[in-house]
Amino acid sequence: MYSESDLLPLSGLQHILFCERQCAFIHVEREWTENRFTAEGRIMHDRVHVQGHETRKGVRAEFSVPVRSFALGLTGQADVVEFHPDRVRPVEYKRGREKKDNWDRVQLCAQALCLEEMLGVDIPDGDLFYGKIRRRRTVRFDHPLREQTRLAAERFHEMIRSGRTPPPVPIPACKTCSFVETCLPRTLGKRRSVQNYLNRMLNHS
């Protein structure tokens, strides 16, 4: 169990799964740069967070709900938490489309784990609402997803404790990253590759 002072931003889970170097820029070096994609996401979240709560057809929706988990060592904000007569359901808003990777699902699962700890209830699933398609996608919080979420939280805490920024590793997602000009993944990555090659040659000589 973590203490109050140990709690890290829940959003860091998505960052560390997307790219550990990006995560370190944001949460270790305390830097932030914005591009069209981050701006669109921020605007969508701002629209959701303007409202307080509403009730429709017996379902109460609370907006911008603070959440935290001492088991995971995380704190953050759920875009929407729906209180149905028989269950609690977190809903997270995303600007784009559904992704093949689990970044969004892990973030939503972390919110559910926080709510389970806070409210003492079981939350089997939640929804991701994607702005491009204007539809919800249901996410089941099964054991593999819960375990991936816990491991991501552990990795995040380890990174913060180390205080180190990993070296660049070019990946396809670099082209959409707002830190691409700061990170210089291809330029620095090539230099690192050359240095590794020279080191290997020297060690074998």
Helices and strands as residue ranges (DSSP letters): G 4-6, E 8-9, H 12-18, H 20-27, H 36-50, E 53-56, E 59-69, E 74-83, E 88-94, H 103-119, E 125-130, E 135-140, H 143-162, G 172-176, H 180-183, H 185-204
